[in-house]
Amino acid sequence: MVIDMLVQPMLYGEIYTPGDEPDGFGFWSREFGMGHMGPMDWDELQVEMDVCDVQKSVLMPLDVTTACGGHFGTNDQIAMLVAAHPDRLWGFASVDPQVSGAADELGRAFTELGAKGLCLHPAKQGFAPDDAVAEPLYELCERYNKPVVFHAGMSWEPGAELSR
């Protein structure tokens, strides 16, 4: 089975919101450096997966509340996409470790939304992987036997500091 392990959900037409709201495409474009790309319908995304012989894509949202004031896909949006296309998609959750209630939201994502793991981007989220603020999240991942995926290395995204 071929699994595309780290798919950003920003171009999925089903969750696309125009405008500059914290979860809108204007925000995504400015904060993620996406340029002038636009939303894609599921049929287009599925064809791309088929052409590349990808059976599953793992959607990775990103909660950048503290650093940028929004999300690149919410946990609820990911769950909605996975529910609509369970044969092709798996979903991870993301929480901002610096936000009060992050552990509660992660627990909800695991127990109510079916998230398969946690996605963190320390450079973009503005924390170091060994910061104490992230410990409650790691403990939840251990309790629920869920993996943690870190974006790491060089980043082309605006505001993604490489050293912490």
Secondary structure, DSSP 8 states (H G I E B T S, - for coil): --EEEEE-GGGBTTT---SSSTTSHHHHHHHHT-TT---B-HHHHHHHHHHTT--EEEE--EEEHHHHSEEES-HHHHHHHHHH-TTTEEE-B---TTSTTHHHHHHHHHHTS---SEEE-HHHHT--TT-GGGHHHHHHHHHTT--EEE--S---STT--S--
